[in-house]
Amino acid sequence: MESKIELAQIYRYDNLVSDLNQLAKQFPNLVELETIGTSVEGRKLLALKVGTGDVKVICHGAHHAREWMTSRLIVDFICHLVTSEAEPWKHIREEWLDRMTFWFVPMVNPDGVTLVQDGPDHFSNRDELIDLNDDSLDFSSWKANARGVDLNRQYPIDWEEIQADPGRPSSSNYKGEHPLSEPEIKSLVDFVNQHDFDCALAYHSSGEEIFWRYNLPNRFIESFRPLANQLADVTKYCLIEPEGIPSGGGFTDWFLTKFKKPSFTFEIAPYIGPRPVPYHYYDQVFYDNKQVLYTVGDFLLDNSAEWLKK
C-alpha cells in the first residue's frame, strides 16, 4: 500500500487542499476530511482524521505564516501513517487506530502562508498589507494573518499579560483587539472544544525546542514530565523550562490551562531567524520527529496517566 502523493518542497495552500482531498479519496476507510472554518480571505481550514478510537490527539501547524514547513511535515506524517510499511507508522496503523484517533490541522494560517510565498497582489487589502510590511513586497518574514494579527497570541489565557505587543496590526506579535477576534483561531478553538482531546501537538519553527509547561500546578507538571522527557529524547530537542512570568496567549498555554492535559509546542530545525526554514533542513526535521506520534500514542495507551482516568 503506497501513496502516489508527491509533496511539494514549497508547500502551498493549494498543495494542501489537493493532497488532503487525494488522501480522503484514496483511503476512505482510513481517513475523514472536514472543513472546520475559513480564514479572513475565505480559505478553508482543513482537518483530517485518522483512526476511530477513544484516545484522541490533535496535531496542527503553521499558526505563523513563514512556518509553512510545519504544514508539509504534518501532511508527510499523514501519508506515512496511512501508507508506510516501515515502523513506527505500520504499528500505529495496524495496532492502534481502533483505539486512537489523530486529528491533523496542517495549516492554521492559510492566508499568511500564501502571503509569504506569493505576495500580496491577490489579497483584498493589498495596499494595507504592503504598508504594514514597511512598503516592502518581500513578505518572507511575515508571521501574522491577513489582518496583521499574530494567531498564536489569540487564545483566551492571560491575553491581557501578553508581552511585546505593538498595539496595532503588524507583520508579527500583534495580539488583536480581543481574544478569538480572528476567524482562524475561533474556528480552531470551537473545534477543540467539541472534542475530548487527550493531548495536543503544535508545530512551529525554529529552534529545536519543546515548550510544554506554562503556569500549571506541580502535580500536573510532574504527571506530564515523563512524556515530555520521552519526546525530548526521541527528537533530541531541548525541553524549555519557563522562567519568570510566561507571556501567555498561545495555543499550548490555553490547552494546558483549560483542559489540564498535556500539550507540546515543537520548534523544528536549528534556529534560522525570522524567515522560512530552508528546505535542505527538511530530511533532518522529518527524521527528528518521526517517532513523535508513536511516543505519544504509546504513553497514552498505557493508561497510566492520571488525566486519562478522569
Buried (B, 14 or more C-beta within 10 A) or exposed (E): EEBEBEBBEEBBBEBBBEBBEBBBEBBEEBBBBBEBBBBBBEBBBBBBBBBEBEBBBBBBBBBBBBBBBBBBBBBBBBBBBBBBEEEBBBEBBEEBBEBBBBBBBBBBBBBBBBBBBBBBEEBEBEEBBBEBBEEEEEBBBBBBBBBBBBBBBBBBBBBEEBEEBEEEBBBBBBBBEEBBEBBBBBBBBEBBEEEEBBBBBBBBBBBBBBBBBBBBEEEBBEBBBBBBEBBBEBBEBEBBEEEEEBBBBBBBBBBBBBBBBBBBBBBBBEEEEEEBBEEEBBEEBBEBBBBBBBBBBBBBBEEEBEBBEE
